[in-house]
């Protein structure tokens, strides 16, 4: 029995040496784009990648650009939420300052701009709108339940502006139930925006819902109605 190591052909010996080097220096190899391109020419040419280092840098640039865009979008959303919150506070104060039912309704209608909406309306099911209620829209009986369900208080819709606002150009519609009185017709406060995602977000819904509750109380007070 011989203790001598098996003699290898020069080509095989060189191949094994290269494999051993790669195993021991993987990190260094990964950082050497030129060497990788020499070892894997087909893969690099197929992907039109000539320099791995440059390729990685470009990928990182793209990833960073995506992260910056996401950060900017989140920042813009936060800024918009802050502006909406401020708009809601001002609108509620204007409701408190209203000197008549008509003024209270006008505040709700004109608050659309402060809320980032393009349109706003108070919708009342059938019956006759109260005296001096310019801007109140009459809707068919059962509309409120159809839109919000029997107990729903609010919803963000992607359609329905033609039915509720009398227009077709709103891609986002915020709808809030107004419980004005036990014997009063069902009613809604509706906002519409051309921007499809304008009312998305829990904080936005809460702010708008708060204004809807304030409007509900203001209307009830002006109509001298007991709590619903």
DRENPA-3360 file (N, C-alpha, C; in nm, 2 decimals, always signed):
BEGIN
1 = XXXXXXXX = +0.08/-0.12/+0.00/+0.00/+0.00/+0.00/+0.09/+0.12/+0.00 ~ +0.06/+0.22/-0.08/+0.14/+0.34/-0.10/+0.08/+0.45/-0.02 ~ +0.17/+0.53/+0.05/+0.12/+0.65/+0.13/+0.14/+0.78/+0.05 ~ +0.17/+0.77/-0.07/+0.19/+0.89/-0.16/+0.06/+0.94/-0.20 ~ +0.05/+1.07/-0.20/-0.08/+1.14/-0.25/-0.09/+1.11/-0.40 ~ -0.22/+1.10/-0.44/-0.24/+1.07/-0.58/-0.20/+1.18/-0.66 ~ -0.13/+1.16/-0.76/-0.08/+1.26/-0.86/-0.19/+1.31/-0.94 ~ -0.21/+1.44/-0.96/-0.32/+1.49/-1.04/-0.26/+1.56/-1.16;
9 = XXXXXXXX = -0.35/+1.56/-1.26/-0.31/+1.63/-1.38/-0.30/+1.78/-1.35 ~ -0.22/+1.85/-1.42/-0.20/+1.99/-1.39/-0.33/+2.07/-1.39 ~ -0.42/+2.04/-1.49/-0.55/+2.11/-1.50/-0.64/+2.09/-1.39 ~ -0.65/+1.96/-1.34/-0.73/+1.92/-1.23/-0.68/+1.99/-1.10 ~ -0.54/+1.98/-1.09/-0.48/+2.04/-0.97/-0.51/+2.19/-0.96 ~ -0.50/+2.26/-1.07/-0.53/+2.40/-1.08/-0.68/+2.43/-1.04 ~ -0.77/+2.34/-1.10/-0.91/+2.36/-1.07/-0.94/+2.35/-0.92 ~ -0.88/+2.25/-0.86/-0.90/+2.23/-0.72/-0.85/+2.34/-0.63;
17 = XXXXXXXX = -0.73/+2.40/-0.68/-0.67/+2.51/-0.61/-0.76/+2.63/-0.62 ~ -0.82/+2.65/-0.73/-0.91/+2.77/-0.75/-1.04/+2.75/-0.66 ~ -1.09/+2.63/-0.66/-1.21/+2.60/-0.57/-1.18/+2.62/-0.42 ~ -1.06/+2.58/-0.38/-1.02/+2.60/-0.24/-1.00/+2.75/-0.21 ~ -0.95/+2.82/-0.31/-0.93/+2.97/-0.29/-1.07/+3.04/-0.28 ~ -1.16/+2.99/-0.36/-1.30/+3.05/-0.36/-1.37/+3.03/-0.22 ~ -1.35/+2.90/-0.17/-1.42/+2.87/-0.05/-1.36/+2.95/+0.07 ~ -1.23/+2.98/+0.06/-1.17/+3.05/+0.17/-1.18/+3.20/+0.16;
25 = XXXXXXXX = -1.21/+3.25/+0.04/-1.22/+3.40/+0.02/-1.35/+3.44/-0.05 ~ -1.46/+3.39/+0.00/-1.59/+3.42/-0.06/-1.62/+3.57/-0.06 ~ -1.60/+3.63/+0.06/-1.63/+3.78/+0.07/-1.55/+3.86/-0.03 ~ -1.42/+3.83/-0.04/-1.33/+3.90/-0.13/-1.38/+3.88/-0.27 ~ -1.42/+3.76/-0.30/-1.46/+3.73/-0.44/-1.59/+3.81/-0.47 ~ -1.68/+3.81/-0.38/-1.81/+3.88/-0.40/-1.79/+4.03/-0.43 ~ -1.68/+4.09/-0.37/-1.65/+4.23/-0.39/-1.57/+4.26/-0.52 ~ -1.52/+4.15/-0.58/-1.44/+4.17/-0.70/-1.52/+4.15/-0.82;
33 = XXXXXXXX = -1.58/+4.25/-0.87/-1.67/+4.24/-0.99/-1.60/+4.19/-1.11 ~ -1.48/+4.23/-1.13/-1.40/+4.19/-1.25/-1.38/+4.04/-1.25 ~ -1.34/+3.99/-1.13/-1.31/+3.85/-1.13/-1.44/+3.77/-1.15 ~ -1.55/+3.81/-1.09/-1.68/+3.74/-1.11/-1.72/+3.74/-1.26 ~ -1.69/+3.85/-1.32/-1.73/+3.86/-1.46/-1.65/+3.77/-1.55 ~ -1.52/+3.74/-1.50/-1.43/+3.65/-1.57/-1.48/+3.50/-1.55 ~ -1.53/+3.48/-1.43/-1.57/+3.34/-1.39/-1.71/+3.31/-1.45 ~ -1.79/+3.41/-1.46/-1.93/+3.38/-1.51/-1.96/+3.47/-1.62;
41 = XXXXXXXX = -1.89/+3.46/-1.73/-1.91/+3.55/-1.85/-2.05/+3.54/-1.91 ~ -2.10/+3.42/-1.92/-2.24/+3.40/-1.98/-2.34/+3.47/-1.90 ~ -2.34/+3.45/-1.77/-2.45/+3.51/-1.68/-2.44/+3.66/-1.69 ~ -2.32/+3.72/-1.69/-2.31/+3.86/-1.69/-2.35/+3.92/-1.83 ~ -2.31/+3.85/-1.94/-2.34/+3.90/-2.07/-2.49/+3.89/-2.09 ~ -2.56/+3.78/-2.04/-2.70/+3.76/-2.06/-2.78/+3.87/-2.00 ~ -2.73/+3.91/-1.88/-2.80/+4.02/-1.81/-2.75/+4.16/-1.84 ~ -2.66/+4.16/-1.94/-2.59/+4.29/-1.98/-2.53/+4.36/-1.87;
49 = XXXXXXXX = -2.47/+4.28/-1.78/-2.39/+4.33/-1.66/-2.25/+4.31/-1.68 ~ -2.17/+4.41/-1.70/-2.03/+4.40/-1.73/-1.95/+4.42/-1.60 ~ -2.00/+4.50/-1.51/-1.92/+4.53/-1.39/-2.02/+4.51/-1.27 ~ -1.99/+4.41/-1.19/-2.08/+4.37/-1.08/-2.09/+4.49/-0.98 ~ -1.98/+4.55/-0.95/-1.98/+4.66/-0.85/-2.07/+4.77/-0.90 ~ -2.05/+4.81/-1.03/-2.14/+4.91/-1.08/-2.29/+4.87/-1.08 ~ -2.31/+4.74/-1.11/-2.44/+4.69/-1.11/-2.51/+4.70/-0.97 ~ -2.43/+4.65/-0.87/-2.48/+4.66/-0.73/-2.51/+4.80/-0.69;
57 = XXXXXXXX = -2.42/+4.89/-0.73/-2.44/+5.04/-0.69/-2.56/+5.09/-0.75 ~ -2.59/+5.05/-0.88/-2.71/+5.10/-0.95/-2.83/+5.04/-0.88 ~ -2.83/+4.92/-0.84/-2.94/+4.86/-0.77/-2.96/+4.93/-0.64 ~ -2.86/+4.96/-0.57/-2.87/+5.03/-0.44/-2.93/+5.17/-0.46 ~ -2.89/+5.23/-0.57/-2.94/+5.37/-0.60/-3.09/+5.36/-0.63 ~ -3.13/+5.26/-0.70/-3.28/+5.24/-0.73/-3.35/+5.21/-0.60 ~ -3.29/+5.13/-0.51/-3.36/+5.10/-0.39/-3.37/+5.22/-0.30 ~ -3.26/+5.30/-0.30/-3.27/+5.42/-0.22/-3.37/+5.52/-0.27;
65 = XXXXXXXX = -3.38/+5.53/-0.40/-3.47/+5.62/-0.47/-3.61/+5.58/-0.43 ~ -3.64/+5.44/-0.43/-3.77/+5.39/-0.39/-3.80/+5.43/-0.24 ~ -3.70/+5.41/-0.15/-3.72/+5.44/-0.01/-3.74/+5.59/+0.01 ~ -3.67/+5.67/-0.07/-3.69/+5.82/-0.06/-3.83/+5.86/-0.10 ~ -3.88/+5.79/-0.21/-4.01/+5.82/-0.26/-4.12/+5.78/-0.16 ~ -4.10/+5.66/-0.09/-4.19/+5.62/+0.01/-4.19/+5.71/+0.13 ~ -4.07/+5.76/+0.17/-4.05/+5.85/+0.28/-4.13/+5.98/+0.25 ~ -4.11/+6.03/+0.13/-4.17/+6.16/+0.09/-4.32/+6.14/+0.09;
73 = XXXXXXXX = -4.37/+6.03/+0.04/-4.51/+6.00/+0.04/-4.57/+6.00/+0.18 ~ -4.50/+5.93/+0.27/-4.54/+5.93/+0.41/-4.54/+6.06/+0.47 ~ -4.44/+6.14/+0.44/-4.43/+6.28/+0.50/-4.54/+6.36/+0.44 ~ -4.57/+6.35/+0.31/-4.68/+6.43/+0.26/-4.82/+6.39/+0.32 ~ -4.83/+6.26/+0.34/-4.96/+6.21/+0.41/-4.97/+6.27/+0.55 ~ -4.86/+6.27/+0.62/-4.86/+6.32/+0.75/-4.89/+6.47/+0.75 ~ -4.83/+6.55/+0.66/-4.86/+6.69/+0.65/-5.00/+6.72/+0.61 ~ -5.05/+6.63/+0.52/-5.19/+6.65/+0.48/-5.29/+6.62/+0.60;
81 = XXXXXXXX = -5.25/+6.52/+0.68/-5.33/+6.49/+0.79/-5.34/+6.60/+0.90 ~ -5.22/+6.66/+0.91/-5.21/+6.78/+1.00/-5.30/+6.89/+0.95 ~ -5.29/+6.92/+0.82/-5.37/+7.03/+0.77/-5.52/+7.00/+0.78 ~ -5.55/+6.87/+0.76/-5.69/+6.83/+0.77/-5.74/+6.85/+0.91 ~ -5.66/+6.81/+1.01/-5.70/+6.82/+1.15/-5.72/+6.97/+1.18 ~ -5.63/+7.06/+1.13/-5.65/+7.20/+1.16/-5.78/+7.25/+1.09 ~ -5.80/+7.20/+0.97/-5.93/+7.24/+0.90/-6.05/+7.20/+0.97 ~ -6.05/+7.08/+1.03/-6.16/+7.03/+1.11/-6.19/+7.12/+1.23;
89 = XXXXXXXX = -6.08/+7.16/+1.30/-6.09/+7.25/+1.42/-6.16/+7.38/+1.38 ~ -6.11/+7.44/+1.27/-6.16/+7.57/+1.22/-6.31/+7.55/+1.19 ~ -6.34/+7.45/+1.12/-6.48/+7.43/+1.07/-6.57/+7.41/+1.19 ~ -6.53/+7.34/+1.29/-6.61/+7.32/+1.41/-6.64/+7.45/+1.48 ~ -6.53/+7.53/+1.49/-6.55/+7.67/+1.55/-6.65/+7.75/+1.47 ~ -6.64/+7.74/+1.34/-6.73/+7.81/+1.26/-6.88/+7.77/+1.28 ~ -6.89/+7.63/+1.30/-7.03/+7.58/+1.33/-7.08/+7.65/+1.46 ~ -6.99/+7.66/+1.56/-7.03/+7.72/+1.69/-7.07/+7.87/+1.67;
97 = XXXXXXXX = -7.00/+7.93/+1.57/-7.03/+8.08/+1.55/-7.15/+8.10/+1.46 ~ -7.20/+7.99/+1.40/-7.32/+8.01/+1.31/-7.43/+8.08/+1.38 ~ -7.50/+8.17/+1.31/-7.61/+8.25/+1.37/-7.74/+8.20/+1.32 ~ -7.74/+8.10/+1.24/-7.87/+8.05/+1.19/-7.85/+7.91/+1.14 ~ -7.96/+7.84/+1.11/-7.95/+7.70/+1.05/-7.88/+7.71/+0.92 ~ -7.92/+7.81/+0.84/-7.87/+7.83/+0.70/-7.71/+7.85/+0.71 ~ -7.67/+7.92/+0.81/-7.52/+7.94/+0.82/-7.45/+7.81/+0.86 ~ -7.51/+7.73/+0.94/-7.45/+7.60/+0.98/-7.44/+7.51/+0.86;
105 = XXXXXXXX = -7.54/+7.51/+0.78/-7.54/+7.43/+0.66/-7.43/+7.48/+0.56 ~ -7.42/+7.61/+0.55/-7.32/+7.67/+0.46/-7.18/+7.64/+0.51 ~ -7.16/+7.63/+0.64/-7.03/+7.60/+0.69/-6.99/+7.45/+0.65 ~ -7.09/+7.36/+0.66/-7.06/+7.22/+0.62/-7.04/+7.21/+0.47 ~ -7.11/+7.29/+0.39/-7.09/+7.28/+0.25/-6.96/+7.34/+0.21 ~ -6.92/+7.46/+0.27/-6.80/+7.53/+0.23/-6.68/+7.46/+0.29 ~ -6.69/+7.37/+0.38/-6.57/+7.31/+0.45/-6.50/+7.21/+0.35 ~ -6.56/+7.19/+0.24/-6.50/+7.09/+0.14/-6.35/+7.13/+0.11;
113 = XXXXXXXX = -6.32/+7.25/+0.09/-6.19/+7.29/+0.05/-6.09/+7.27/+0.17 ~ -6.14/+7.30/+0.29/-6.05/+7.28/+0.41/-6.03/+7.13/+0.44 ~ -6.12/+7.05/+0.39/-6.10/+6.90/+0.41/-6.03/+6.83/+0.29 ~ -5.99/+6.91/+0.19/-5.92/+6.86/+0.08/-6.02/+6.79/-0.02 ~ -6.14/+6.83/-0.01/-6.25/+6.77/-0.10/-6.28/+6.87/-0.20 ~ -6.35/+6.82/-0.31/-6.40/+6.91/-0.41/-6.54/+6.95/-0.40 ~ -6.62/+6.86/-0.33/-6.76/+6.89/-0.31/-6.80/+6.84/-0.17 ~ -6.91/+6.90/-0.12/-6.97/+6.86/+0.01/-7.12/+6.88/+0.00;
121 = XXXXXXXX = -7.19/+6.79/+0.07/-7.34/+6.81/+0.07/-7.40/+6.74/+0.19 ~ -7.51/+6.80/+0.23/-7.59/+6.73/+0.33/-7.71/+6.67/+0.26 ~ -7.72/+6.53/+0.27/-7.83/+6.46/+0.20/-7.93/+6.41/+0.30 ~ -8.06/+6.44/+0.26/-8.17/+6.40/+0.35/-8.26/+6.31/+0.27 ~ -8.31/+6.20/+0.33/-8.40/+6.11/+0.26/-8.54/+6.17/+0.25 ~ -8.59/+6.18/+0.12/-8.72/+6.21/+0.09/-8.77/+6.33/+0.17 ~ -8.91/+6.33/+0.20/-8.97/+6.44/+0.28/-8.93/+6.57/+0.22 ~ -8.96/+6.67/+0.30/-8.93/+6.81/+0.26/-8.81/+6.86/+0.34;
129 = XXXXXXXX = -8.72/+6.93/+0.27/-8.60/+6.98/+0.34/-8.65/+7.10/+0.43 ~ -8.58/+7.12/+0.55/-8.62/+7.23/+0.64/-8.62/+7.36/+0.57 ~ -8.69/+7.45/+0.62/-8.70/+7.59/+0.56/-8.56/+7.65/+0.56 ~ -8.52/+7.71/+0.45/-8.39/+7.78/+0.45/-8.28/+7.69/+0.43 ~ -8.30/+7.57/+0.38/-8.19/+7.47/+0.37/-8.13/+7.46/+0.23 ~ -8.09/+7.57/+0.18/-8.03/+7.57/+0.05/-7.90/+7.49/+0.05 ~ -7.88/+7.40/-0.04/-7.77/+7.31/-0.05/-7.79/+7.18/+0.01 ~ -7.91/+7.15/+0.07/-7.95/+7.02/+0.12/-8.00/+6.94/+0.00;
137 = XXXXXXXX = -7.94/+6.82/-0.02/-7.99/+6.74/-0.13/-8.09/+6.63/-0.08 ~ -8.19/+6.61/-0.16/-8.29/+6.51/-0.12/-8.25/+6.38/-0.19 ~ -8.25/+6.27/-0.12/-8.22/+6.14/-0.17/-8.34/+6.04/-0.14 ~ -8.34/+5.93/-0.22/-8.45/+5.84/-0.21/-8.45/+5.77/-0.07 ~ -8.57/+5.73/-0.02/-8.58/+5.66/+0.11/-8.50/+5.53/+0.10 ~ -8.43/+5.49/+0.20/-8.35/+5.37/+0.21/-8.21/+5.39/+0.16 ~ -8.18/+5.50/+0.11/-8.04/+5.52/+0.06/-7.93/+5.51/+0.17 ~ -7.96/+5.57/+0.28/-7.87/+5.57/+0.39/-7.84/+5.43/+0.43;
145 = XXXXXXXX = -7.94/+5.35/+0.45/-7.92/+5.21/+0.49/-7.85/+5.13/+0.38 ~ -7.88/+5.16/+0.26/-7.81/+5.09/+0.15/-7.67/+5.12/+0.14 ~ -7.63/+5.24/+0.17/-7.49/+5.28/+0.17/-7.41/+5.24/+0.29 ~ -7.47/+5.26/+0.41/-7.40/+5.23/+0.53/-7.44/+5.11/+0.61 ~ -7.55/+5.05/+0.57/-7.61/+4.94/+0.64/-7.69/+4.99/+0.75 ~ -7.76/+4.91/+0.83/-7.85/+4.95/+0.93/-7.79/+5.03/+1.05 ~ -7.66/+5.00/+1.08/-7.60/+5.06/+1.20/-7.47/+5.13/+1.17 ~ -7.43/+5.13/+1.04/-7.30/+5.19/+1.00/-7.30/+5.34/+1.03;
153 = XXXXXXXX = -7.19/+5.40/+1.07/-7.18/+5.54/+1.10/-7.10/+5.62/+0.99 ~ -7.02/+5.55/+0.91/-6.94/+5.61/+0.81/-6.87/+5.52/+0.72 ~ -6.83/+5.56/+0.60/-6.76/+5.48/+0.51/-6.69/+5.56/+0.40 ~ -6.58/+5.51/+0.35/-6.51/+5.57/+0.24/-6.54/+5.49/+0.11 ~ -6.60/+5.55/+0.01/-6.64/+5.48/-0.11/-6.56/+5.52/-0.23 ~ -6.55/+5.43/-0.33/-6.49/+5.46/-0.45/-6.58/+5.51/-0.56 ~ -6.71/+5.52/-0.53/-6.81/+5.56/-0.62/-6.93/+5.61/-0.55 ~ -7.04/+5.64/-0.62/-7.16/+5.69/-0.56/-7.18/+5.84/-0.56;
161 = XXXXXXXX = -7.08/+5.91/-0.62/-7.09/+6.06/-0.62/-7.21/+6.11/-0.70 ~ -7.25/+6.04/-0.81/-7.36/+6.08/-0.89/-7.49/+6.08/-0.81 ~ -7.51/+5.97/-0.73/-7.62/+5.95/-0.65/-7.63/+6.05/-0.53 ~ -7.51/+6.07/-0.46/-7.51/+6.15/-0.34/-7.48/+6.30/-0.36 ~ -7.39/+6.32/-0.46/-7.35/+6.46/-0.48/-7.40/+6.52/-0.62 ~ -7.46/+6.44/-0.70/-7.51/+6.49/-0.83/-7.40/+6.52/-0.93 ~ -7.29/+6.45/-0.92/-7.18/+6.46/-1.01/-7.11/+6.33/-1.04 ~ -7.03/+6.32/-1.15/-6.97/+6.19/-1.18/-6.82/+6.20/-1.17;
169 = XXXXXXXX = -6.76/+6.31/-1.13/-6.62/+6.32/-1.13/-6.54/+6.29/-1.00 ~ -6.61/+6.25/-0.90/-6.55/+6.22/-0.77/-6.51/+6.07/-0.76 ~ -6.38/+6.04/-0.75/-6.33/+5.90/-0.74/-6.33/+5.85/-0.60 ~ -6.34/+5.95/-0.50/-6.34/+5.91/-0.36/-6.45/+5.98/-0.29 ~ -6.53/+5.91/-0.21/-6.65/+5.97/-0.15/-6.65/+5.93/+0.00 ~ -6.65/+6.03/+0.09/-6.66/+6.00/+0.23/-6.80/+6.03/+0.28 ~ -6.86/+5.93/+0.34/-7.00/+5.94/+0.38/-7.02/+5.91/+0.53 ~ -7.09/+6.00/+0.60/-7.11/+5.99/+0.74/-7.26/+6.01/+0.78;
177 = XXXXXXXX = -7.31/+5.91/+0.86/-7.45/+5.92/+0.90/-7.47/+6.03/+1.00 ~ -7.58/+6.11/+0.98/-7.62/+6.21/+1.08/-7.74/+6.17/+1.15 ~ -7.73/+6.14/+1.28/-7.85/+6.10/+1.36/-7.90/+6.23/+1.42 ~ -7.99/+6.30/+1.35/-8.03/+6.43/+1.40/-8.15/+6.42/+1.50 ~ -8.24/+6.34/+1.48/-8.35/+6.32/+1.57/-8.42/+6.19/+1.55 ~ -8.50/+6.15/+1.65/-8.57/+6.02/+1.65/-8.67/+6.02/+1.53 ~ -8.74/+6.13/+1.51/-8.85/+6.13/+1.41/-8.81/+6.21/+1.28 ~ -8.68/+6.24/+1.27/-8.64/+6.31/+1.15/-8.59/+6.21/+1.04;
185 = XXXXXXXX = -8.60/+6.25/+0.91/-8.55/+6.16/+0.81/-8.40/+6.13/+0.82 ~ -8.37/+6.01/+0.77/-8.22/+5.97/+0.77/-8.14/+6.07/+0.69 ~ -8.02/+6.10/+0.74/-7.94/+6.20/+0.67/-7.79/+6.16/+0.66 ~ -7.72/+6.22/+0.57/-7.58/+6.19/+0.55/-7.50/+6.32/+0.53 ~ -7.38/+6.33/+0.58/-7.29/+6.43/+0.54/-7.19/+6.37/+0.44 ~ -7.18/+6.42/+0.32/-7.10/+6.36/+0.21/-7.00/+6.45/+0.16 ~ -6.88/+6.40/+0.14/-6.76/+6.47/+0.08/-6.72/+6.40/-0.04 ~ -6.68/+6.47/-0.15/-6.63/+6.40/-0.27/-6.51/+6.46/-0.32;
193 = XXXXXXXX = -6.41/+6.38/-0.36/-6.29/+6.43/-0.42/-6.25/+6.36/-0.55 ~ -6.19/+6.43/-0.64/-6.15/+6.37/-0.77/-6.03/+6.28/-0.75 ~ -5.95/+6.30/-0.65/-5.84/+6.21/-0.62/-5.89/+6.08/-0.56 ~ -5.85/+5.97/-0.62/-5.91/+5.84/-0.58/-5.88/+5.80/-0.43 ~ -5.76/+5.84/-0.38/-5.73/+5.80/-0.24/-5.73/+5.91/-0.14 ~ -5.81/+6.01/-0.17/-5.80/+6.13/-0.09/-5.84/+6.11/+0.06 ~ -5.94/+6.02/+0.08/-5.99/+6.01/+0.22/-5.94/+5.88/+0.29 ~ -5.83/+5.82/+0.23/-5.78/+5.70/+0.29/-5.71/+5.73/+0.42;
201 = XXXXXXXX = -5.71/+5.64/+0.52/-5.64/+5.65/+0.64/-5.73/+5.67/+0.76 ~ -5.70/+5.60/+0.87/-5.79/+5.59/+0.99/-5.80/+5.73/+1.05 ~ -5.68/+5.81/+1.05/-5.68/+5.94/+1.11/-5.77/+6.03/+1.04 ~ -5.77/+6.03/+0.90/-5.85/+6.11/+0.82/-6.00/+6.08/+0.85 ~ -6.04/+5.95/+0.85/-6.18/+5.92/+0.88/-6.22/+5.97/+1.02 ~ -6.13/+5.96/+1.11/-6.17/+6.00/+1.25/-6.19/+6.15/+1.25 ~ -6.10/+6.23/+1.18/-6.12/+6.38/+1.18/-6.25/+6.42/+1.11 ~ -6.28/+6.36/+1.00/-6.40/+6.39/+0.93/-6.52/+6.34/+1.00;
209 = XXXXXXXX = -6.51/+6.23/+1.07/-6.62/+6.18/+1.15/-6.65/+6.27/+1.27 ~ -6.55/+6.33/+1.32/-6.57/+6.42/+1.43/-6.64/+6.55/+1.39 ~ -6.61/+6.60/+1.27/-6.68/+6.71/+1.22/-6.83/+6.67/+1.19 ~ -6.85/+6.55/+1.14/-6.99/+6.51/+1.11/-7.07/+6.51/+1.24 ~ -7.01/+6.46/+1.35/-7.08/+6.46/+1.48/-7.11/+6.60/+1.53 ~ -7.01/+6.69/+1.51/-7.03/+6.83/+1.54/-7.15/+6.90/+1.46 ~ -7.15/+6.86/+1.33/-7.26/+6.91/+1.24/-7.39/+6.86/+1.29 ~ -7.39/+6.73/+1.33/-7.51/+6.66/+1.38/-7.57/+6.74/+1.50;
217 = XXXXXXXX = -7.48/+6.77/+1.59/-7.52/+6.85/+1.71/-7.57/+6.99/+1.68 ~ -7.50/+7.05/+1.58/-7.54/+7.19/+1.54/-7.68/+7.19/+1.48 ~ -7.70/+7.10/+1.39/-7.84/+7.09/+1.32/-7.95/+7.06/+1.43 ~ -7.92/+6.97/+1.52/-8.02/+6.94/+1.62/-8.05/+7.06/+1.71 ~ -7.95/+7.14/+1.74/-7.97/+7.25/+1.82/-8.05/+7.36/+1.75 ~ -8.02/+7.38/+1.62/-8.09/+7.48/+1.54/-8.24/+7.44/+1.52 ~ -8.26/+7.31/+1.51/-8.40/+7.27/+1.48/-8.47/+7.24/+1.62 ~ -8.40/+7.27/+1.73/-8.46/+7.25/+1.86/-8.51/+7.11/+1.88;
225 = XXXX = -8.43/+7.01/+1.85/-8.47/+6.87/+1.86/-8.40/+6.81/+1.98 ~ -8.46/+6.71/+2.05/-8.40/+6.63/+2.16/-8.29/+6.54/+2.10 ~ -8.20/+6.49/+2.18/-8.10/+6.40/+2.14/-8.16/+6.28/+2.08 ~ -8.09/+6.23/+1.97/-8.14/+6.11/+1.90/-8.12/+5.99/+1.99;
% end
